[in-house]
Amino acid sequence: MTQTVISSASRSVVIGDDRPFVIIGERINPTGRKLLAAEMRAGDFSRVERDTIAQVEAGAHLLDVNAGIPLADEPAILARTIELVQSLTDVPLSIDSSIVEALAAGLAVYRGKALVNSVTGEEERLEQVLPLVKKYGAAVVAISNDETGISEDPDVRFAVAKRIVERASDHGIPREDIIVDPLLMPIGALPTAGRQVFRILGRLRDELKVNSTCGASNVSFGLPNREGINGTYLAMAMASGLTSAITNPLAEGVRQAVMAGDVLMGNDRDAARWIRTFRVAPAEGEQGRRINRRRALPPGPDGVGSHR
């Protein structure tokens, strides 16, 4: 089984098919959040602080950090945000930008082994991002589109992912440091979006031998009860081979779906985490009465008290 290690200065997270599913918190991202974008541009990071703490408390294993604000100094803001988040938590980070200079600025201040989000299959992008990934010893998200755009053919997307893995190897980046994003599209716009991704995931695991991720919240865009769609998608994708996802850890339906998926995939041993989280403690005094009642019963054929 391929294992991808992402770390901060003091904590490591392992992504793998035989490991518990990894949730990458999505909320430190000003895209579509006008208030957060305005605050970050103005140097107010109080909402970033709150989102950091809330996501970690909700169980996020990694945090995605994005500073994509139009007409702002993205490299400087991203570097400042990473330093702030790392001062608040030891959870490892995904450094998220489409601007190479911003990725470089973020990697320069990051303490640990970061996840770079992301590289695509365009030749120019590969030659810009892969040397950075190698220089800083990072891992990288490989998005399966290239100069031709996003194909609706899962086989084409797989071929793009394979080419990125091969090009990364040319730069000395091992496949365990590559996490492929097969590009989950909104189901409301593309009814086959879920099936396309499910078809790719098993091939990524079994043929390409890499881990996988996706922007899970994309699947429900434009639909009501998004949390219900997102949670169900994640459970189905986990069964198909997905090993991590960028999603909202604050969504209860998402958390429960992932935890249940870990139980059913055998990655929550003896369902221990599920039991710790959801077991209802007996009412005060009730446990003692139950024990005494059991002891008062006569032994059964196996020597244990019988139940009437």
N, C-alpha and C positions, 0 to 999 in steps of 0.2 A: 504494500500500500504506500502510495506517495504521500509524504508529509511535508507541509509547508510551514516553516517557523517564522513568525513575526514577533518582534520584541520591542519593549521599551528598555530603559536603562536597567530595570529591575524585574520585569515580568515578561514571560514568553507565552505565546498562544500558538498551539499547533492545529493546523487545518488538515483534515484527512478523512477519508471515507470510513475509517474505523474509529473515528473520534467524534465526540459530541459536536453537533452543528454549531458553526460560529456565526454569531450575529454581529454585523458591523453597523453601528449606530449611524443613521443618516442625517441627523438634525442640525449638525453644524455646517449648514449650507444655505447661503443667502438666495439661491435660485428659487424664485417663486415666493420668497418671503421678503416683501418690500421693507417692512419695519426692521428686520435684522440687517438687511443690506444697508439701509440708511444709518443704522447705529454703528456698524463696523466701519463704514466709510468715515464717520465722524470720530472714530476712535473710542466708541463706547462698546465694551466687550462684556457687559454685565449679562446680556442674554446668552452669550456664548458660555459664560461660566455656569449659568443655570442649566443650560442644555447639556453641558458636560456632566455635571453632577447627577442630573436626573437620569440620563441614559446609563451611566455606570451603575447607579442604584437599581435600575430596572433590569440589569443583567447583560448589558452589551459587553462583548468580549474585545472588540476593537471599536474605535471611533473614526469615522470618515471626516476629514477636515477640508472644507472648500471655502475659498474666498473670491469666487468669481463674481465680482461686482463691476458692472460697466463703468468705464471712465475712471476707475480707481487704480491705485498702484497695487495691483494684485500680488506681485512678489513680496513687497514689504508687508502687506496685510496678512498674507498667508504665513510668512515666517513669524510674525508677531503672534498670530493665533496659535500656531503650533507650540511656541514657547509657553504661552499662557496655559494651554490645555495640559501640557506636560508638567506644569507646576501644580496642577490640580489633581492629576490622577496618574497612576503608573500603567494604565491600560494602553496597549500599543495603538499606533495611529496609521490610518490610510491617508496619504497625502494626495489630494484630489484637485487636478487642474488640467486644462487643455493647453495651458501656456507653459512652454518648456522652461522659461526663465523663472516662473513661479515654482515649478517643481524643483529646480536647482536651489532656489532660495530656501525652500522648505527642507530639503534634504540636508542642506548645510548646517541648519540649526537643530535638526532632529537628533535625539539621543536614543540609540538603539538601532534595530533593523526595521525600517519602515516598509510599508506596502505602498508602491507608487500606483496611482490610479489616474492615468492609464496610458497604454500604447495601443495604437491601431495598426492595421496592416499596410498603410501607405508607406512607400519606401522612404520618403522624407521624414515621416514621423518615427519610423524605426531607427533611422540613423541619428535622430536627435535624442530620443529617450533612452534607448538601450545602453549607450555609453554611460549615461548618468546612473542608470540602475547598477551597472557593473562597478562604476567608480565608488558608489556608496554602499555596495554590498546589500542592496535592497531586494525585495521581491516586487513583482509587477503584475498588474491586471492587464491581460491581453484581450482587447475587444475585437470580436470577429467580424469586422467590416474593413474595407479597403477603398481604393480609388473608385471602384464601381458602385460603392454605396452599401446598403444593407440588403442582402439577398433574402428572398422568402424561401429559398431552397436550403434546408438544413445541411445538405452535403456541401454546398458552396461555403457556408459559414464554417463548417468543420475544416475545409481545406484552407481557409484563411487562418484559422487558429493554428493549424499544423505548420503553416509557413512562418508564423510569428515564433513558434517554439523553435523551429530550425534556425531562424535568424538570431534568436537569442542565444542559442548554443554557439553560433559563430562568434558571439561577443563574450563567450565564457560564462554565460548565465545558465545554470542547470535547470532542468524542467521542473524540479521541485520548487523553484522560486518563481514559477509562472502560474498564475491563476486565470483561467479563461472565463470571460464573460460572453456567453453565446447570444446576447442581445435580446432581452425580453421586451416585446412590444405591447402596447395597450390592447387588451382583448376586445375592448369596445370598438376599436378601429380595425382590428385584424382577428377575426374569429379563430384562426388556426395558430395564434401566437403561442399559446400554451403547448400545443402539440409539437410545434417546431422545436421549442427548447427541450421538451422531454426527449425528443428523438436524438438530440445532440449530446445530452448529458452523459448517457451511458457510454457513448463512443469516446468522449473526453476522458472518462475514467479508465476504460478498458483498453482502448487502442492508443490514445495519446499519453495516457498515464499522467494526467495533470489534475489538479484541483479546479474547482469552478466557483463562480459567484454570479450575482446579477443584481440589478436594481429592482428588487422585488415589488416595490410599490408602483412601478410602472404598469403592472398588469391590470390594475383596477382603475386607471386614470379615466375620469369622466363617468364612472358608475357610482350608484348609491351603495351604501354599506361596504365601503372599500376594505375595511378590516376583515370582513368575512371572506371576501375574494382572496385577499393577500394571504391569510392564514391557510386556506385550503390549497392555494397554489404552492405554498412553501412545503406543506406536507407531501403533496404529490411530487414536487421536484426533488425533495430529499430521497424519496423512494426511487427516483430515476437517476440519482447520482450527484445532485447538488450538495456541495459541502460547506458553503457559506453564502451569505446574502447581505447586501446593503439594504437595511429596512429600519422600521421604527420600533425600537425595543419598548417604547411606552405603550404600544397597542397590546392590550391584554389578549385579544384573539390571536395575534401573531405569536406572542410568547408561549401561549398554551399549545398552539399547533406545533411549534418547534420542539417543545418539551415532549409532547406526545410522540412526535416523529422520532425523537431520540430513543424513547422507550421501545417503539415498534421496530426500529432498525437495530436494536440490541446495543446501542451506544450509551444508554443510561443503565449501567449494570444493576441488575436486580430491581430496576425502577426506583433506585434509591433517591434520586433527586426529585422525581415525581412524588414519591411518598412524603418526603420531607416537606415539600411545598403544599400538598393538598390534604394530608392526613388531618382529620378533625380530632382534636384531643377530647377525651371523655370529660363530661361535666365533673366538677369538683366532688369527690367522694364516690363517684360512679365506678371508677376503676377498682377501688377496693372492694365494693359490694360484688362486682362481677367475679373477682378472684376468689372471694370467700364462697360464693355460690358454686363455682366450679369445684372447689375442694370438697364441698359437702356432698357432691354426687358420687355414687358408687362407681368403682372402676368398671370399664367395659372390657370386651374380650382382648383388647390390646394393652390393657393395664392403665388406660387413660380414662378419666371420668366421662361417663356417658352423658349425652345431651338429650333432654326430653323436649 
